[in-house]
Amino acid sequence: MSLNSYDEWSPLKEVIVGSAENYISHERELSFELFFHDNIAGDNDAARLEWYYPRLRSRGGAAPSGGTRVPVKPRYVAELNEDLQGLVDTLTSLGVTVHRPTDVDPSTVEMRTPAWSASVVPALNIRDNTLIAGDEIIETSPMIRSRYFETQLLKPVFQEYFRRGARWSVMPRPLMTDASFDLSYARSSRAGGPMEPIEDPQPSRYDVGHEMLFDAAQCLRFGRDIVANISTRNHELGVDWLERHLEGRFRIHRVHKLSDSHIDSMVLALRPGTLLCRSEAVLDFLPEPLRKWDVIIPPTPETYGFPQYEDDDLILTSQYIDLNVLSVGPDTVLVNEACPELMRKLERHGFTVVPVRHRHRRLFGGGFHCFTLDTVREGGLEDYLD
Ligand SMILES: NC(=[NH2+])NCCC[C@H](N)C(=O)O
């Protein structure tokens, strides 16, 4: 079918599901530390404390970029791939066509640009680096060096949609030197730090000042309206680009510092008139028309529903990650099976809930919304905010 995806809830026809095949390590260098800064010590979660321990730096191997490679345990990768297959099977059984990325070649561990080198990671959180704006694929400008070429792994799928008539654009590729990053958010944030690489950016001959660095997962789509979260100058430049690029077709609504970057563990739209929000406070950040929508707040879980990890496992999300559900239609939602309270609440609001297993969302930075990219849904350029 032709690319057609304008919102987060209309009946889902085709989707790409990310892959964790050959996930070997995280590379801890400036862009990684900066991106996950708020996950370091933003709540009273003891599991986060390991970030402070300098011993982590000496555990992994030294990376040529000056960072540190922290191995990801193969058992977790295997279990994640098993859960991803379960997600694929569930979507298929619901009549949705599923596409998958190309797996990374495990022998290609390193990539290089004129300014730096970094390890390669699989196309897993594919929501992050591509915005589907109706009939257009927009590859956004990445924020983490290891993810610089991630959308190349989606090329076969994108080419096929292009062949069938989709528009296809790529935001300007950043040089991504240390000077490209606006460090003000991390430096002023209550969470975490100070961390060595953030406090010690290195000069480069390629420095051009702050650049646009912006993830698609900072956006939520509502027909002809797109809500975009901005917390740094890098994001602001990205949204300037998006606004000029989409002018006359979509309206962009800027929200400021709703989160560090991604929006989809703060708020999701489940159907016209209904939002799923982390808390009531989220509403104050949203554009006026959305504040009138009904809000579902996930109940506090009665038990800690996450696996226990060890000191050397990096925790990359908050405990709110299970809010990150995927809608397969305005009345049907895929929810982590570890969240019975959330499932019951959604059912009380009239949704059909499909439970799906996903154990290691905190280790791999994403739930069902992050791991997927909906390329074909019913629905179009509607006006939901008027
Ligand atoms: N599209 C994504 N990767 N979203 C994940 C956001 C997770 C968010 N930083 C949290 O810790 O709750």
Ligand as a Chemical Component Dictionary entry (heavy atoms), coordinates in Angstrom:
data_LIG
# 
_chem_comp.id                   LIG 
_chem_comp.type                 NON-POLYMER 
_chem_comp.pdbx_formal_charge   1 
_chem_comp.three_letter_code    LIG 
# 
loop_
_chem_comp_atom.comp_id 
_chem_comp_atom.atom_id 
_chem_comp_atom.alt_atom_id 
_chem_comp_atom.type_symbol 
_chem_comp_atom.charge 
_chem_comp_atom.model_Cartn_x 
_chem_comp_atom.model_Cartn_y 
_chem_comp_atom.model_Cartn_z 
_chem_comp_atom.pdbx_ordinal 
LIG N1 N1 N 0 10.751 7.060 21.250 1  
LIG C1 C1 C 0 11.412 6.693 22.330 2  
LIG N2 N2 N 1 12.572 6.114 22.227 3  
LIG N3 N3 N 0 10.868 7.012 23.493 4  
LIG C2 C2 C 0 11.415 6.614 24.756 5  
LIG C3 C3 C 0 11.332 7.700 25.726 6  
LIG C4 C4 C 0 11.754 7.242 27.073 7  
LIG C5 C5 C 0 11.870 8.357 28.067 8  
LIG N4 N4 N 0 13.120 9.039 27.924 9  
LIG C6 C6 C 0 11.721 7.784 29.455 10 
LIG O1 O1 O 0 12.720 7.517 30.062 11 
LIG O2 O2 O 0 10.640 7.553 29.916 12 
# 
loop_
_chem_comp_bond.comp_id 
_chem_comp_bond.atom_id_1 
_chem_comp_bond.atom_id_2 
_chem_comp_bond.value_order 
_chem_comp_bond.pdbx_ordinal 
LIG N1 C1 SING 1  
LIG C1 N2 DOUB 2  
LIG C1 N3 SING 3  
LIG N3 C2 SING 4  
LIG C2 C3 SING 5  
LIG C3 C4 SING 6  
LIG C4 C5 SING 7  
LIG C5 N4 SING 8  
LIG C5 C6 SING 9  
LIG C6 O1 DOUB 10 
LIG C6 O2 SING 11 
# 
